[in-house]
């Protein structure tokens, strides 16, 4: 780290933002300037995968470094309990002031008091609107497409309140170092957003969702059944584009809230001693495969591949978005190592600091600037090689010139080192 003092940590977590609808991941239409800026000033990963396509199992993995099956965190009803490890409590016990805003879906009620100092929720007393346009039996009822909503739409207003309270805390922190978990509900369905975000995207410019294979061939039967229940084969192309455009508007709105946080850190002089990470707990179908929302136990990339950008003071920005294969269980060991927080349990993540600090990935790369984080440099000249890392988050994964992949050969090669 550039400074002797322990760094602050700000972790911004959205709900159902998929990687393919992020500017730095290559989407030319959606506007995500603040996520893109964080990626440009630090590192942006295009191949970050969560451990589960629904909130609680995914967030439990994020906070513990465990896969969902390790201790039974497979459903929305099994959060991390008092006897189980969690990220917030680790940092609290290490002397951090822990501020936690927004939704939960991660830590059981019995463990909240031991895990944070400040718990911020709600809308600050403002009344909300939560009524949708459809009734049971309506053709679009199960599509979750609500469209334009007023500014005091409940989920949206709650996100804004939490982000504003986070800005206030950054301006007047109760103590330092601090760890902030800023949870946002957007772009979680219903697909509903207020102006100016509702009209921000030209419906003709947004892409049509990906169609399912004929008869959902090769897909789990549950996807076909949900598709039939949602009646999405009855949606017109205009309605499908409307769904995508509204979803994009929700993404741009929550990205704006991220911008409030980044701006506050810079305005208060905290930027250079604060680790900032932004990601999502999982993705969303948003019309792909003629489905909406998400569902458990199906692992399409639109549900499991999420944006992940992180900046660690003292680490130079990567030259380009990284194609390194990373998992959300890597977040806890990354933050812990960067902050000098000891983890006292067995976990399955690997710190990403070797990537962020440009540590050579394997013996053949010693003495060279590692290119594993840069697509463009990875395809250039002598870097077009296969290499199997001897340490770091890509240990046991083989680089082929187009990205990392796991293989038996990679594992054998690593075992010989």
C-alpha positions in Angstrom: 0.0 0.0 0.0 1.1 3.6 -0.6 0.4 4.5 3.0 1.2 3.0 6.4 -2.3 3.4 7.7 -4.9 0.7 7.1 -7.0 1.6 4.0 -10.7 2.2 4.2 -12.9 -0.1 2.1 -16.0 0.8 0.2 -17.8 -2.2 -1.4 -20.7 -1.2 -3.7 -23.0 -4.2 -4.5 -25.9 -4.0 -6.9 -28.6 -6.6 -7.5 -29.0 -8.4 -10.9 -26.5 -6.4 -13.0 -25.0 -8.7 -15.6 -21.6 -8.2 -17.1 -22.7 -8.0 -20.7 -24.6 -4.8 -20.0 -21.6 -2.8 -18.8 -19.6 -0.4 -20.9 -16.1 -1.6 -20.0 -17.2 -5.2 -20.8 -17.9 -4.1 -24.4 -21.5 -3.0 -24.5 -21.7 0.0 -26.9 -25.2 1.1 -25.9 -25.6 1.0 -22.1 -24.1 4.0 -20.3 -22.1 3.1 -17.2 -19.6 5.9 -16.9 -18.8 5.4 -13.2 -18.3 1.7 -13.3 -16.2 2.2 -16.4 -14.2 5.0 -14.6 -13.5 2.7 -11.6 -12.3 0.0 -14.0 -10.1 2.4 -15.8 -8.5 3.8 -12.6 -8.0 0.3 -11.2 -9.0 -3.0 -12.7 -12.2 -4.2 -14.5 -12.8 -7.9 -14.9 -15.0 -9.2 -17.7 -15.0 -12.8 -16.6 -16.1 -12.6 -13.0 -18.5 -15.3 -12.0 -20.7 -15.6 -8.9 -21.3 -18.9 -7.1 -25.1 -18.8 -7.4 -27.7 -17.1 -9.6 -29.9 -15.9 -6.7 -29.1 -13.4 -4.0 -28.6 -15.1 -0.6 -26.4 -18.1 -1.7 -24.3 -15.7 -3.8 -23.9 -13.1 -1.1 -23.2 -15.8 1.5 -20.3 -17.0 -0.8 -19.1 -13.5 -1.3 -18.9 -12.8 2.5 -17.4 -16.2 3.5 -15.3 -17.4 0.6 -17.2 -20.6 0.7 -19.0 -22.3 -2.1 -22.7 -22.6 -1.5 -22.7 -26.3 -0.7 -20.0 -26.1 2.0 -22.4 -25.4 4.8 -25.8 -25.6 3.3 -26.2 -22.0 1.9 -28.2 -23.1 -1.2 -31.4 -21.1 -0.8 -32.8 -17.7 -0.1 -33.6 -18.8 3.5 -30.1 -19.8 4.7 -28.0 -16.8 5.5 -24.7 -16.7 7.4 -25.3 -17.5 11.1 -23.5 -16.3 14.2 -21.1 -19.3 14.3 -20.2 -18.9 10.6 -17.5 -16.5 9.2 -18.5 -13.3 7.4 -16.6 -10.5 5.8 -18.2 -7.7 7.9 -17.4 -9.3 11.3 -13.8 -10.0 10.2 -13.3 -6.3 9.5 -15.1 -5.2 12.7 -13.0 -7.4 14.8 -9.9 -6.1 13.1 -10.7 -2.6 14.3 -12.7 -1.2 11.3 -15.8 0.8 11.8 -18.4 -1.1 9.7 -21.1 0.8 8.0 -23.7 -1.3 6.2 -26.5 0.2 4.1 -29.3 -1.3 2.1 -30.7 -4.7 1.7 -29.4 -7.8 3.5 -29.9 -11.3 1.9 -26.6 -12.2 3.5 -26.3 -12.4 7.3 -28.9 -13.9 9.7 -30.6 -11.6 12.1 -28.8 -13.2 15.0 -25.4 -12.1 13.6 -26.1 -8.6 12.5 -25.2 -6.9 15.8 -21.8 -8.6 15.9 -21.1 -7.7 12.2 -21.5 -3.9 12.0 -21.6 -0.7 13.9 -24.1 1.2 11.7 -27.1 -0.4 9.9 -28.8 2.0 7.4 -32.1 1.0 5.6 -35.3 2.6 4.4 -36.2 5.8 2.6 -35.7 8.4 5.3 -39.4 8.5 6.0 -40.5 9.4 2.5 -43.6 7.7 1.2 -43.2 5.3 -1.6 -45.2 3.9 -4.6 -44.9 0.2 -5.1 -48.0 -0.6 -7.2 -47.5 -2.1 -10.7 -49.7 -1.8 -13.8 -50.7 -5.4 -14.1 -53.0 -7.8 -12.3 -53.0 -11.6 -12.1 -54.1 -13.0 -15.5 -52.9 -10.0 -17.5 -50.6 -11.0 -20.4 -47.6 -9.2 -19.0 -48.1 -9.9 -15.3 -45.3 -12.4 -15.0 -42.9 -10.5 -17.3 -42.2 -7.9 -14.5 -42.2 -5.2 -17.2 -43.7 -2.2 -15.4 -42.1 0.7 -17.4 -42.1 4.3 -16.2 -42.5 4.9 -12.5 -42.5 8.0 -10.3 -39.4 9.2 -8.5 -40.7 7.8 -5.2 -40.9 4.2 -6.6 -39.9 2.2 -3.5 -36.8 0.3 -4.7 -35.4 3.3 -6.4 -36.0 5.7 -3.5 -34.5 3.2 -1.1 -31.3 3.0 -3.2 -31.0 6.8 -3.4 -31.5 7.2 0.4 -28.8 4.6 1.1 -26.4 6.1 -1.4 -27.0 9.6 0.1 -26.4 8.4 3.6 -23.2 6.8 2.5 -22.1 10.1 1.0 -22.9 11.7 4.3 -20.9 9.1 6.2 -17.9 9.6 3.9 -18.0 13.3 4.6 -18.3 12.8 8.4 -17.0 9.3 9.3 -17.6 8.1 12.8 -14.2 6.5 12.9 -11.4 5.3 10.6 -10.5 3.0 9.1 -14.0 2.2 7.9 -15.5 -0.6 5.9 -18.7 0.3 4.0 -21.0 -2.2 2.4 -23.4 -0.1 0.2 -26.1 -2.4 -1.2 -28.4 -1.3 -4.0 -31.6 -3.1 -5.2 -31.4 -1.9 -8.8 -31.5 -3.2 -11.5 -33.6 -5.9 -9.8 -37.0 -6.3 -11.4 -39.7 -5.2 -11.8 -38.3 -3.5 -14.8 -39.3 0.0 -13.7 -37.6 3.4 -13.5 -38.3 7.1 -13.4 -37.4 9.8 -15.8 -34.9 10.8 -17.1 -33.7 7.2 -17.1 -36.9 5.8 -18.5 -36.5 7.7 -21.8 -32.7 7.6 -21.9 -32.5 4.8 -24.4 -33.8 4.7 -27.9 -35.8 1.5 -28.2 -34.6 1.0 -31.7 -31.0 1.1 -30.6 -31.1 -1.5 -27.8 -30.4 -5.1 -28.8 -33.1 -7.7 -29.0 -32.8 -10.4 -26.4 -31.1 -13.7 -27.3 -33.7 -16.3 -28.4 -33.8 -19.7 -26.7 -32.8 -22.8 -28.8 -35.8 -24.5 -30.4 -37.8 -26.2 -27.7 -35.2 -25.1 -25.2 -33.0 -28.0 -26.4 -30.0 -28.6 -24.2 -31.4 -26.3 -21.5 -32.9 -27.4 -18.1 -36.6 -28.2 -18.2 -37.3 -25.6 -15.6 -36.4 -22.8 -18.0 -39.0 -24.0 -20.5 -41.6 -24.3 -17.8 -40.9 -20.8 -16.4 -40.9 -19.4 -20.0 -44.4 -20.8 -20.5 -45.7 -19.4 -17.2 -44.3 -16.0 -18.1 -46.0 -16.1 -21.5 -43.0 -14.3 -22.9 -43.5 -15.9 -26.3 -46.5 -13.6 -26.5 -44.4 -10.5 -26.2 -43.8 -8.4 -29.3 -40.4 -7.3 -30.4 -41.3 -3.8 -29.3 -42.1 -5.0 -25.8 -38.9 -7.0 -25.6 -36.9 -3.9 -26.6 -38.9 -2.0 -24.0 -37.8 -4.4 -21.3 -34.1 -4.1 -22.3 -34.3 -0.3 -22.5 -35.9 0.0 -19.1 -33.3 -2.4 -17.6 -30.6 -0.3 -19.1 -32.2 2.8 -17.5 -32.1 1.1 -14.2 -28.4 0.2 -14.6 -27.6 3.8 -15.6 -29.4 5.0 -12.5 -27.6 2.8 -10.1 -24.3 3.7 -11.9 -25.2 7.3 -11.1 -25.4 6.4 -7.4 -22.0 4.8 -7.7 -20.8 8.1 -9.1 -22.0 9.9 -6.0 -19.8 7.5 -3.8 -16.7 8.0 -6.0 -17.2 11.7 -6.1 -17.6 11.9 -2.3 -14.4 9.9 -1.7 -12.4 12.3 -4.0 -14.0 15.4 -2.6 -13.2 14.4 1.0 -9.6 13.5 0.2 -10.3 9.8 1.0 -9.7 8.4 -2.5 -6.0 7.7 -2.1 -6.4 5.6 1.1 -9.6 3.8 0.2 -10.1 0.5 -1.6 -13.2 0.7 -3.8 -14.9 -2.3 -5.4 -18.2 -2.4 -7.3 -20.0 -5.5 -8.4 -23.3 -7.4 -8.4 -24.6 -10.4 -6.6 -25.8 -12.0 -9.9 -27.3 -11.2 -13.3 -30.7 -11.2 -14.9 -32.3 -12.7 -18.0 -33.8 -9.3 -19.0 -35.5 -11.0 -22.0 -32.8 -13.4 -23.0 -34.1 -16.9 -23.7 -37.5 -15.2 -23.6 -37.2 -15.1 -19.8 -37.3 -12.4 -17.1 -35.8 -12.1 -13.7 -33.6 -15.1 -12.6 -34.1 -18.5 -11.2 -32.2 -20.8 -9.0 -30.1 -23.7 -10.1 -29.6 -22.6 -13.7 -26.3 -21.2 -14.5 -26.5 -19.3 -17.8 -23.8 -16.6 -18.2 -26.3 -13.8 -18.1 -27.1 -14.9 -14.5 -23.6 -15.7 -13.2 -21.2 -13.4 -15.1 -21.2 -10.0 -13.4 -19.2 -6.7 -13.6 -16.4 -6.4 -11.1 -14.2 -3.3 -10.9 -11.8 -2.6 -8.1 -9.2 0.0 -7.2 -6.5 -0.6 -4.6 -4.3 2.4 -3.7 -0.7 1.7 -4.7 -1.7 -0.6 -7.6 -1.3 0.8 -11.0 -4.3 0.7 -13.3 -4.5 -2.2 -15.7 -3.9 -1.3 -19.3 -7.2 -2.8 -20.4 -10.1 -4.8 -18.9 -8.9 -8.2 -17.6 -10.0 -11.5 -19.1 -8.7 -13.3 -16.1 -11.1 -15.9 -14.8 -12.1 -14.8 -11.3 -14.9 -15.7 -8.9 -16.8 -13.8 -6.2 -15.3 -16.0 -3.5 -12.0 -14.2 -4.4 -13.3 -10.9 -3.0 -12.9 -11.7 0.7 -9.2 -12.9 0.5 -8.4 -10.0 -1.8 -9.7 -7.3 0.7 -8.3 -9.2 3.7 -4.8 -9.4 2.2 -4.9 -5.7 1.1 -5.9 -4.6 4.6 -3.8 -7.0 6.7 -6.9 -8.7 8.1 -6.3 -12.3 9.1 -8.9 -14.9 8.0 -9.3 -17.7 10.6 -11.3 -20.2 8.6 -10.8 -22.4 5.6 -12.1 -20.7 2.4 -11.8 -21.3 -1.3 -11.1 -17.9 -2.8 -7.7 -16.6 -3.9 -6.4 -13.1 -3.5 -6.4 -11.0 -6.7 -3.6 -8.8 -5.5 -1.0 -10.6 -7.7 -3.1 -9.5 -10.7 -3.6 -6.0 -9.3 0.0 -5.6 -8.3 1.4 -7.0 -11.6 3.1 -10.0 -10.0 4.5 -12.4 -12.6 2.1 -15.2 -13.0 4.5 -18.1 -13.7 8.2 -18.8 -14.0 8.2 -18.2 -17.7 6.9 -14.7 -17.1 9.5 -13.8 -14.3 11.1 -10.5 -15.1 8.4 -9.5 -17.6 5.4 -7.4 -17.0 2.6 -9.9 -16.6 0.0 -9.5 -19.3 -2.7 -11.8 -17.9 -4.9 -8.8 -17.1 -4.8 -7.2 -20.6 -6.6 -8.7 -23.6 -4.7 -6.6 -26.1 -1.2 -7.2 -24.7 -2.0 -10.9 -24.2 -2.5 -11.3 -27.9 0.7 -9.4 -28.8 4.1 -10.8 -29.7 5.9 -13.1 -27.1 2.8 -13.1 -24.8 1.0 -15.4 -27.2 1.9 -18.4 -25.1 0.4 -20.9 -22.8 1.3 -20.4 -19.1 0.1 -22.0 -16.0 0.4 -19.8 -12.9 2.3 -21.0 -9.8 0.5 -18.7 -7.5 -2.4 -16.2 -7.3 -6.1 -16.6 -8.3 -5.2 -18.1 -11.6 -3.1 -20.9 -10.1 -4.0 -24.1 -11.9 -5.7 -22.3 -14.8 -4.0 -22.2 -18.2 -3.7 -19.1 -20.3 -4.2 -19.8 -23.9 -3.7 -16.4 -25.5 -7.4 -15.7 -25.3 -8.0 -16.0 -21.6 -7.8 -18.5 -18.7 -9.3 -21.9 -18.6 -9.1 -24.8 -16.1 -7.8 -28.1 -17.3 -6.4 -31.4 -16.1 -3.1 -30.4 -17.8 -3.0 -27.2 -16.0 -3.5 -28.9 -12.7 -0.8 -31.5 -13.5 1.6 -28.7 -14.5 1.0 -26.8 -11.4 1.5 -29.9 -9.2 5.0 -30.3 -10.6 6.1 -26.8 -9.6 
